Amino acid sequence: MMMKIGITGGKGGTGKSTVAVALAVELGKKYNVLLVDMDADCPNDHLLLDVKRKLMHNVEQRIPMWDMDKCIKCGACGPVCKTNAIVSIKKSNPIFVDSQCNGCGACVIKCPVKAIGWDKKDIGYIYSGNNYGIDLLSGELKINEPLSEVVINSMKKIVEGKNEDYDFIIYDTAAGTHCDVISALEDCDLAFAVTEPTPLGAHDLGLILQLLKILNKESSIVLNMADIGDKRLVEDIAKDYQVEIVARIPYSKEIIEDYSRGVPIREKNISYLADMVSKKSDVTEHKPLQNKK
C-alpha cells in the first residue's frame, strides 16, 4: 500500500526542503516516488533537484462579478467583505479589487437583488518534472494572491489520481501552521518535523508538533544543523511532546556545496530515514515506472 509522508516544520529555513528532496531521492533508488512541493508561496524543490519544470495547468479561483444593470447601488456588498476586496458606497458603483478576494461568497449572498454572480481568475500554476529517478509535482502561487491553499488543494486532487502509481508520496509543506500546511498534512500517514537547535527553531517546533497532535498524525523530529546550537532546546520540546528525534544531521561544508549546486545531499541520516519509512510501510521493492530512466 502506498504511503504519504509529510516533511514539515514550524520555522522557515530549517532545511525542510533539503530533507524532503534527499529522502525522496534515497527512496527513489528502490521505489516509485512522487515528491510534491506544497510550499506554493516559495517552491524550491525543483532548484534542489536541478529540474526544469513543465507547466501542467493554471489554478483558478472563483471571484464575484457584478451585473451593473441589476445593481441598485445599495452599498450592502462592501461591509460583508472581510478581506476588503469591495469598496461600496451608497448610490455609487462598487469597486472590486480582485487580488484581495478569497472567493468566500458573502457578497453574493448579501446582494438583495441577485446582481452578483461568479467569474474566475488565475491565481497560480502547477508544474511537473523528473530527475534523479523521482517525479516532481510543484505548485506556485501568483504574486499578490492571498490563498495558497487553493493551489495546495488543486495539487491534492492531482495526487489522488496518482495514488496507484507510486509507493511513496512525499509532501514538502510550507513553514508554519496555516491552512495550506494543514491541508497538506491531513492526507499524510506520518510526518517528520524538521527543526534547528535555536530558540526560534524550538519554539516553532512546539507549534507544529501541537498541530500534528491535533491532526492525530504519527510524527518524529529531524534535527538539522545539530552540532552548531543548543540541542537541549529541541530535546526539551521532544520530551514535552513525547516525540522521538530520529535523525541528527550535522552542519557541514559538503552539504552546503551540494545544496548550492542543486545536488540532493548525501548523508547517512537520510538513509536511516529511508529505511525507517520502508519498514513502517508494507511496500515491497518495485520496478521503476516506464517513464523513469
C-alpha positions as CSV (number, residue, x, y, z in Angstrom):
1,M,0.0,0.0,0.0
2,M,1.2,3.5,-0.9
3,M,2.4,5.7,2.0
4,K,2.2,9.5,2.2
5,I,5.0,11.2,4.2
6,G,4.8,14.9,5.3
7,I,8.1,16.8,5.7
8,T,7.1,19.9,7.7
9,G,8.4,22.4,10.2
10,G,7.1,25.4,12.1
11,K,10.0,27.7,11.3
12,G,11.3,28.5,7.8
13,G,14.9,27.9,6.8
14,T,15.5,24.8,8.9
15,G,16.3,22.6,5.9
16,K,12.8,21.1,5.4
17,S,13.1,21.1,1.6
18,T,16.6,19.8,1.7
19,V,15.5,16.8,3.8
20,A,12.4,16.2,1.6
21,V,14.4,16.1,-1.6
22,A,17.1,14.0,-0.2
23,L,14.6,11.5,1.3
24,A,12.7,11.3,-2.0
25,V,15.9,10.6,-3.9
26,E,17.1,7.9,-1.4
27,L,13.7,6.1,-1.6
28,G,13.7,6.5,-5.3
29,K,16.6,4.1,-5.6
30,K,14.3,1.3,-4.8
31,Y,10.7,2.6,-5.1
32,N,8.4,4.7,-7.2
33,V,8.4,8.1,-5.5
34,L,6.4,11.3,-6.2
35,L,7.7,14.5,-4.5
36,V,5.1,17.2,-4.1
37,D,6.3,20.7,-3.4
38,M,3.4,22.2,-1.4
39,D,5.1,25.4,-0.5
40,A,3.2,27.3,-3.1
41,D,4.4,30.7,-1.8
42,C,8.0,29.8,-2.3
43,P,8.6,26.5,-4.0
44,N,12.2,25.4,-4.4
45,D,12.3,21.6,-4.7
46,H,12.9,22.0,-8.4
47,L,16.0,24.0,-7.7
48,L,17.4,21.4,-5.3
49,L,16.7,18.7,-7.9
50,D,18.0,20.7,-10.8
51,V,14.7,20.3,-12.6
52,K,13.4,22.5,-15.4
53,R,9.7,22.4,-14.6
54,K,7.0,21.9,-17.3
55,L,3.6,23.8,-16.8
56,M,0.7,21.4,-16.4
57,H,-2.1,23.9,-16.0
58,N,-3.2,27.1,-14.3
59,V,-5.1,27.1,-11.0
60,E,-8.3,29.1,-10.9
61,Q,-10.3,30.6,-8.1
62,R,-13.9,31.9,-8.2
63,I,-14.5,35.7,-7.8
64,P,-17.7,37.7,-7.8
65,M,-18.9,39.5,-10.9
66,W,-21.4,42.4,-10.9
67,D,-24.3,42.9,-13.3
68,M,-24.5,46.7,-13.2
69,D,-27.8,46.7,-14.9
70,K,-29.3,44.9,-11.9
71,C,-27.2,46.6,-9.2
72,I,-29.2,49.2,-7.2
73,K,-26.0,50.7,-5.6
74,C,-27.3,49.9,-2.1
75,G,-23.7,49.5,-0.7
76,A,-24.6,46.2,1.1
77,C,-21.8,44.1,-0.5
78,G,-18.8,46.1,0.9
79,P,-19.3,45.7,4.6
80,V,-19.6,41.9,4.5
81,C,-16.3,41.5,2.6
82,K,-13.8,40.5,5.3
83,T,-10.8,40.8,3.0
84,N,-11.6,44.4,2.0
85,A,-11.8,43.5,-1.7
86,I,-15.0,45.5,-2.2
87,V,-15.4,49.3,-1.7
88,S,-19.1,50.1,-1.8
89,I,-20.8,53.5,-1.2
90,K,-24.5,54.0,-1.5
91,K,-25.5,55.5,-4.8
92,S,-22.1,54.6,-6.4
93,N,-21.0,51.5,-8.3
94,P,-19.0,49.1,-6.1
95,I,-15.2,49.0,-6.7
96,F,-13.8,45.5,-6.7
97,V,-10.1,44.6,-6.0
98,D,-9.8,41.0,-7.3
99,S,-6.3,40.5,-5.8
100,Q,-7.8,40.8,-2.3
101,C,-10.7,38.4,-2.9
102,N,-10.8,34.9,-1.4
103,G,-14.0,33.8,-3.1
104,C,-15.9,33.4,0.1
105,G,-19.3,34.4,-1.5
106,A,-20.6,36.7,1.3
107,C,-21.3,39.4,-1.2
108,V,-23.2,37.1,-3.4
109,I,-25.4,36.0,-0.5
110,K,-25.9,39.6,0.8
111,C,-27.0,41.2,-2.5
112,P,-30.7,41.8,-2.2
113,V,-31.3,41.8,-6.0
114,K,-29.0,39.0,-7.0
115,A,-26.9,41.3,-9.1
116,I,-23.7,39.4,-8.2
117,G,-22.7,36.2,-9.9
118,W,-19.5,34.3,-10.4
119,D,-16.4,34.7,-12.5
120,K,-12.9,33.1,-12.3
121,K,-9.3,34.3,-12.1
122,D,-5.9,32.6,-12.4
123,I,-4.1,32.5,-9.1
124,G,-1.3,30.0,-9.6
125,Y,0.3,27.3,-11.6
126,I,1.1,23.6,-11.3
127,Y,4.3,22.2,-12.8
128,S,5.8,18.7,-13.2
129,G,9.3,17.4,-13.6
130,N,11.6,14.5,-13.2
131,N,15.2,13.9,-12.1
132,Y,17.2,11.5,-10.0
133,G,14.6,8.8,-10.7
134,I,11.8,10.6,-9.0
135,D,8.8,12.6,-10.2
136,L,8.1,16.1,-9.0
137,L,4.8,18.0,-8.7
138,S,5.2,21.6,-7.9
139,G,2.6,24.3,-7.1
140,E,3.2,28.1,-7.3
141,L,1.0,31.0,-6.2
142,K,0.9,34.1,-8.3
143,I,2.4,37.2,-6.8
144,N,-0.1,39.2,-4.6
145,E,-2.6,36.4,-4.4
146,P,-3.7,35.6,-0.9
147,L,-4.8,31.9,-1.0
148,S,-2.1,29.4,-1.4
149,E,-4.4,26.6,0.0
150,V,-6.3,26.8,-3.2
151,V,-3.2,25.7,-5.1
152,I,-2.5,23.0,-2.5
153,N,-6.0,21.6,-2.8
154,S,-5.6,21.5,-6.6
155,M,-2.4,19.5,-6.3
156,K,-4.1,17.1,-3.8
157,K,-6.7,16.4,-6.4
158,I,-4.0,15.5,-8.9
159,V,-2.2,13.3,-6.4
160,E,-5.5,11.4,-5.7
161,G,-5.4,10.2,-9.3
162,K,-1.8,9.0,-9.0
163,N,-2.1,7.0,-5.7
164,E,-1.8,3.7,-7.6
165,D,1.3,4.8,-9.5
166,Y,3.7,5.3,-6.5
167,D,4.9,3.5,-3.5
168,F,5.7,6.7,-1.6
169,I,4.4,10.2,-2.0
170,I,6.3,12.9,-0.1
171,Y,4.6,16.2,0.8
172,D,7.1,19.1,1.3
173,T,4.9,21.6,3.1
174,A,5.3,25.3,3.7
175,A,6.6,26.5,7.1
176,G,4.2,27.4,9.8
177,T,0.8,26.1,10.8
178,H,-1.5,27.9,8.4
179,C,-4.3,26.5,6.3
180,D,-2.0,25.4,3.5
181,V,0.1,23.4,5.9
182,I,-3.0,21.8,7.5
183,S,-4.4,20.9,4.1
184,A,-1.1,19.2,3.1
185,L,-0.7,17.3,6.4
186,E,-4.2,16.0,6.8
187,D,-3.5,13.4,4.0
188,C,-0.2,12.1,5.4
189,D,0.3,8.8,7.1
190,L,3.3,10.1,9.1
191,A,5.3,13.3,9.3
192,F,8.8,14.4,10.1
193,A,9.2,17.9,11.7
194,V,12.5,19.4,10.6
195,T,14.0,21.9,13.1
196,E,17.2,23.5,14.2
197,P,18.8,23.9,17.7
198,T,17.9,27.6,18.1
199,P,15.3,29.3,20.4
200,L,13.1,30.1,17.4
201,G,13.5,26.6,16.0
202,A,12.5,25.0,19.3
203,H,9.5,27.4,19.8
204,D,8.1,26.8,16.3
205,L,8.8,23.0,16.6
206,G,6.4,23.1,19.5
207,L,3.7,24.7,17.4
208,I,4.0,22.1,14.6
209,L,4.1,19.2,17.0
210,Q,0.9,20.6,18.6
211,L,-0.7,20.8,15.2
212,L,0.3,17.2,14.3
213,K,-1.1,16.0,17.6
214,I,-4.4,17.7,16.9
215,L,-4.4,16.1,13.4
216,N,-3.6,12.7,15.1
217,K,-0.6,12.2,12.9
218,E,2.4,10.0,13.8
219,S,5.3,12.3,14.0
220,S,9.1,12.3,14.6
221,I,11.7,15.1,14.7
222,V,14.7,15.6,12.3
223,L,17.2,17.9,13.9
224,N,19.2,19.7,11.2
225,M,22.5,21.6,11.9
226,A,22.5,19.5,15.0
227,D,26.1,20.4,16.1
228,I,26.1,24.2,16.0
229,G,23.4,25.3,18.5
230,D,21.9,24.2,21.8
231,K,20.4,20.8,21.1
232,R,18.9,20.8,24.6
233,L,16.3,23.3,23.4
234,V,14.9,20.7,20.9
235,E,15.4,17.8,23.2
236,D,13.2,19.5,25.8
237,I,10.4,20.1,23.3
238,A,10.7,16.5,22.1
239,K,10.4,15.3,25.7
240,D,7.4,17.6,26.3
241,Y,5.5,16.2,23.3
242,Q,6.9,12.6,23.8
243,V,8.2,12.7,20.2
244,E,11.5,11.0,19.2
245,I,14.4,12.8,17.5
246,V,15.0,10.1,14.8
247,A,17.8,11.9,12.9
248,R,20.5,14.5,13.7
249,I,22.0,16.0,10.5
250,P,25.3,17.8,11.1
251,Y,26.3,21.2,9.7
252,S,28.8,20.6,7.0
253,K,30.5,22.3,4.1
254,E,29.8,19.3,1.9
255,I,26.0,19.7,2.4
256,I,26.2,23.4,1.7
257,E,28.1,22.8,-1.5
258,D,25.7,20.1,-2.7
259,Y,22.7,22.4,-1.9
260,S,24.2,25.3,-3.9
261,R,24.8,23.1,-6.9
262,G,21.3,21.6,-6.9
263,V,22.5,18.2,-5.8
264,P,20.5,16.3,-3.2
265,I,22.5,15.9,0.0
266,R,24.2,12.6,0.7
267,E,24.0,11.9,4.4
268,K,23.8,8.7,6.5
269,N,20.8,10.1,8.5
270,I,18.8,10.3,5.3
271,S,19.5,6.7,4.5
272,Y,18.3,5.9,8.0
273,L,15.1,7.8,7.5
274,A,14.5,5.9,4.2
275,D,15.0,2.6,5.9
276,M,12.7,3.7,8.7
277,V,9.7,4.6,6.5
278,S,10.3,1.5,4.4
279,K,9.9,-0.7,7.4
280,K,6.8,1.2,8.5
281,S,5.1,0.6,5.2
282,D,4.2,-2.7,3.7
283,V,5.6,-1.7,0.3
284,T,7.8,-4.3,-1.4
285,E,10.6,-3.2,-3.8
286,H,9.1,-2.2,-7.2
287,K,10.5,-1.9,-10.6
288,P,10.8,1.7,-11.9
289,L,7.9,3.2,-13.8
290,Q,8.2,3.2,-17.6
291,N,8.8,6.9,-17.7
292,K,11.8,6.7,-15.5
293,K,15.4,6.2,-16.6
